[in-house]
Amino acid sequence: MSAPPIFAFESLALQQGGGWLFQDIDLFIGARDRLALIGRNGAGKTTLMKLVAGTVEADKGNRVVVPGTNIVMLEQDPDVSSFARLVDFAIHGEKGPPEYAVRAIADQLGINLDREAKTASGGEKRRAAICRALASEPDLLLLDEPTNHLDLAAIEWLEEWLTRYRGAFMVISHDRTFLTRLTRQTFWLDRGLLRRNEIGFGGYDAWTERVFAEDARNADRLDAKLKIEAHWLERGVTARRKRNQGRLAKLWEMRAARAAMIGPQGTAKLAASSDDSKTKTVISAQNVCKSFGDRTIIKDFTLRIQRGDRIGIVGANG
């Protein structure tokens, strides 16, 4: 670890439904860590982040925070519905940041915090939440999909801010470029197991390939042992013998261990059924117009989309 830990969770366990989402997880975060939290959808990344933040309580485990450490979480979907203006949301609470600090960040992000909260777009809500989080002067910043609803300029600004930031952060994101540029350590949450490596997200793919290759070798070795034991079992066992009872028990343990060796997540393949259409055109739009009140969004817009096209839509929020 690059710096002394300011946060630790020892033997963390959490139940979900009828089973364990996590069990016996040890997690440590240093004062200057730049952590990517990686895992497939449904693995429990957001739940784990909320456990670190203290907004979700673990069923087992010891949560230790260095006294005076300010932990701040930027949630994926900030709820501003109970506030009149975005600025009211950004400064609310006993430990809310001062308004001048929030507005200073808002000026850099290009957001008007006097906007009515109920009419704010997703991007405006996200920027208000960022203003609140950054102005709170966190020692440990927890970021759940921070680039969602942000335009390119806002993402670049956030990257620059985090580059200068002197505290620790842990981030969940589908933005691979964002993760690669900013992270120096990686937590990998996989099938209830949390692994840590002192590499940023840029080295994640190579790391997981090595892990899966080693898992495959272990599975092959275990399969060979199981084949030998199965042959022994087929020859007949005198269960009354103490030695055989122990060997049988070990066989069941090996079978349970092998069943738990689930391979890496596969890739779903979907194919649309072919049709007899003679054209490659999927959508053809001509002279489309759209307004909200007096505000014109689209005027005389013409577009043809063909099968196989890859189109990106770029623009400022709103």
N, C-alpha and C positions, 0 to 999 in steps of 0.2 A: 504494500500500500504506500502511496506517495506521500501521505500526510497522516498525522495521528487522527484516530477516529473521533468524530464529534457526535456520531449516532451509531447505535448498535441494536440489533434485534437478535436475541439468542433463542434457539429452539422454537422458532415461530411456527404456530400451527393454527389453521382456520378451517372450520367445517363449512361446507356449502351443500345444501340439500341433504342427501343421505350419506355423503362421503367427505373426505378431506380434500380441500382445494390445495392447501399447503400442509406440510408436516416436517418438523425438525429442520427448518431453514435457519441458517445463520447469515446475517446481513450486517455489513459494516460500511460506513461512509466516512471518508476522510475530509478534512477541512477545505481541501482544494480539488476534490474529485470532480471529474467531468464525465458523468455516467450515462450511458445509453441503457435503457431497460427494454430488452427485446424478448418477444415471445409471440406465438401464433395468437390469433383472435380467440378469446375465450380462455386463455391460459391464466388470466387473473392479474394482468399487469396493473390496471387501474386500481383494483382492490389492494394489491400490494403497496401501491403508492399511497393510498388512503390509510393503510396501516402505519406507514412511516409518518404520515402527517398527523396521525392520532385521531382521525375522524371516524375510523372503524376500529373496533376493539377485537383483539385476537382471542382465540379460545385458549391458547397456551402460549407461553413464551415470555421473555423478559425484555422489555423495551427500555433502553438506556439512552438518555440525551444529556450531553454536557450542559451544566447549568448556564443559562444565559443564551443558549442557542435559539435563534429565531427561525422556525421552520414555516415556510409559506408555500402553499400549493395553488397553482394555476389550473383550475378545473377545465375539463373539455367543454362543458356547456354551462357557463355562468348564468345564474338565475337573477335577472334584474327586474322581474315583474312587480316586486313590491316597492320599487323606488320611482320617484317622480322624474328625476334626471339621472343621467349616467354618472355625474359627479357624486350624487348622493350614494349610489352603489359603491363607487370607488373609495370613499372615505368612511364607510359605515363601520360600526363596531368599536368596542373599547380600545382595541389595538389597531384601529384603522390609521392609515398614514395621513399626515397633514395635507390640507388641500393644495397648498402651494407646490408641494413635491409632486403630487399627482398631476397638477396642471403643467408643470415643467416637462414631464415626460409626455403628456398629451400633445404639447406643442411640437415635440420632436416626431411623434408618431402621426401627426396630422389629423387629430380627431377633436371634434367639438364636444366637450363633456357636458355642455348645457343642453344637449339634445335630449328630448323626451325619451325616457327609457322604453316606453311601450311602442314607439315607432322606430326604434334603432334596428339596424340590419345586423346580421350575424357577425359581420366584420367589425362593426362599431362596438358591439357587446364584447367581442374578443379583445379589442384594443383597450377598452375601459378596464377589463379584467387584468390585462398586462400592466396598465398604469398602476393599478392597485397593488399588484404583486411586487413590481420592481420598486415602487416608492416605499414599500414596507421594510426595506433594508434587510432582506433575508440573509441568514448565514447558510441556510440550506434551502434551495429553491427547487420545487417539484413541479415539473412542466408536463401536463397531459395534452398531447397533440397541440403544441403552441402555435403552429403555423396554419391551423385550420382557419378558413375564412379570411386569411391575410393575403394582400396583394404582394407582388415581388418587392416593392420598395419597403414595405413594412417588415417583410421577412429579412431583408438585408440589414435593416436597422436593428432588429432583434439579434441577429447574428453578431453584429459589431458590439452591441451592448454586452452580450454574454462573453465575448472574447475579452473584454476589459474587466468583467466581473471578477471579484477576488474571493467570493465564497464558493461553496460546492453546489452543484446541481445534478439532478437526475431527470432524464427526459424520455418520454414515450412519444414516438413520432413515426409516421409512415413516409416522411420526407427523408429519403436516404442521403441526399446531398447535405441537408441540414445536420444530420447525425454525423456524417463523415467529417465535416468541417470542424465540428465543435467538441466531439467526445474523445476522451483519452482512456476510459475504462468502460467495460461492458458487463452488465448483469444479463444473463440468459436464463429466462424462466421457461422450463420445458418439462411437461408431465409431472408437475409438482416439485421439481428439483430446481434450485437456483444455483447457477454456476457464475463465478466471477473470473474475469481475465483482465490483465493490465494492458489492454489494447483498446483503441477506439473502435467505432463501428466499421471503419475502413478495413479492419482485419477480421471482422465477424464471420464472413463466408468461409474463409480459409480455416478458421478455428473450428466452426461447426462441422466442416468436412472431416477434419482430423478426429473429432469426437465421434462422429457417426461411423467412421472407419474402424476406430478402436472398439466401439459397441458391436459392430459386425464381427470383428475377430473374436471378441468375448462370447458372442452368441454361437459362433461356430465351434469354439472350444467346449462350450456348455452342451451343445447338441451332440458332440462326440461322446462326452461323458454320459449323457442321457441314453444314448444308443447302447453303450456298454451295460448300463444299469438295467435298461429294459430287457436286454438279452438275459441278464442274470435273473430277472424277475420271471421271465418266461420259463426258465428251467425249473422253477418251483422253489418256494421259500418255506422254511419251517419257522413260522412266526413266533413260536415259543422260545426260540433261541434269542438270547439277549443281543448277541452281535447282529443278527439279522434284523431285529427290531430297530436298532440304531441305523442300520443301512437303509431300511425302508423309510424311516423318518427323513433321512438326508435326501433320498430320492424325491419325496414329496416337496421338500424345500427347493430342490433344484428345478423341479417342474414349475413351481410357483414363481421362481426367479425368472425362468425362461419366458413364462407367460407375460411377465411385466416388462419384458424387453420389447417395447413397441418401437418400430423403426421411425425414421424421420417422416415428417408430415408430407404426404404426397401432393401432387398437383392435379386438381380436377380438370378434366378435359370435356368441354361441351362443344357440340357441333350442331349447327342449325340445319334442318333438313333442306335439301335443295328444291327449287321450284322451277317452273318452266318459263320464268320471266325472261324476255329477250333483252331487257335493259339492265344496266348496272346501277341505275339511279335509285337511291333509297328515298331521298327527300328532294323535292324541287319547290323552292319558294320564290315568289316574284312580287316585288313591290310591297313587302310587308311593312306595316306601321304599327307602333304600339306606344301608348302614352299612359301616364298616371297623373290624372288631373291635367294641369297645365304643363307638366314635364314630359317632353318627348324622349323616349328611350331609343326607339328605332324608327327610321324614316326611309321609305323606298328601299328596303333591304331585299336583295336578291341573292340566292344561294342554291347551289346544287351539290348534294352529298351523294357520292357513289360508294359502292361496296368496297371495303378495304381502306377507305380514307381514315386518316388519323389527324384530328383537328383539335387544336388547343384554343381556348378562349381566354384572352388576357385583357385586363383592364383594372382600373382603380375600384375599390369598394364603392358600391352604390351607383 
